[in-house]
Amino acid sequence: AQKVTQAQTEISVVEKEDVTLDCVYETRDTTYYLFWYKQPPSGELVFLIRRNSFDEQNEISGRYSWNFQKSTSSFNFTITASQVVDSAVYFCALSGPSNFGNEKLTFGTGTRLTIIP
Amino acid sequence: DVKVTQSSRYLVKRTGEKVFLECVQDMDHENMFWYRQDPGLGLRLIYFSYDVKMKEKGDIPEGYSVSREKKERFSLILESASTNQTSMYLCASSTRTGRETQYFGPGTRLLVL
């Protein structure tokens, strides 16, 4: 069975600080995909990134960066120089191989990030 | 841009009522999903559909049914609403393969009294 753990329930940081959101996953599949979504107060989940299990390169997109380490089954998300607009709930998710019945995503319980002005 | 819309942002129903939640996507996606989101539990899959008239149970299908008569539309039905179905309901869609990104609607916050 697949499992995603986001141990940090809530994090608060002062604006301009860096913050890292942790994500640890469990799967028996050799091919899988990892995702991060952002849910602002408006409620809609916004896709941030998708990573496949064969690509362990870190990725940077502006102030966002992701660190994928298969050895520790982690896919952590760092926001550099945080801003108030980064306040949201962030979800890490895992999907399996592409077979019928495996299209679903397994989500973590989310981390609520609050950026204090 | 992918667009997934849900019929209502907020809904208040009484116990025992039949409730329909509608979801429409405009990207010709094969897969559609219904999740519910509860504090501390994250998102849990209720049902998904990989084609018209096809459906698969997710992790928590009890008390729900679904309908997919057209490719773009996926309905979630609460046959007899109960207070423990008070929740945020999120619809999503994606292309055929499991590796593809799911795109979400804005959610429907349902309150059952």
Interface residues (C-beta under 8 A of the other chain):
Chain A: Q6 T9 Y33 F35 Y37 S42 G43 E44 L45 V46 F47 R50 N52 F91 A93 S95 G96 P97 S98 N99 F100 G101 N102 E103 K104 L105 F107 G108 T109 G110
Chain B: R9 N31 F33 Y35 G40 L41 G42 L43 R44 L45 F48 Y50 E56 G58 M88 L90 A92 S94 R96 T97 G98 R99 T101 Q102 Y103 F104 G105 P106 G107 R109
